[in-house]
């Protein structure tokens, strides 16, 4: 299974990744991080196709994407 790791404390909640996710599994949290931003979260990791769109577009490099190898 693919895995999405998000550094909540570095995320500024810009939402770019939310708009670029083809599976629409990223949303902005309602709870703020220590800096006061509402960071992104993944709502269904099982649907992640490891396309790395989120990691590529993120200005704060908060994503680590792990792809399952067959």
Secondary structure, 3 states (H helix, E strand, C coil): CCEEEECCCCCCCCCHHHHHCCCCCEEEEEEECCCCCEEEEECCHHHCCCCCHHHHHCCCCCEEEECCCC
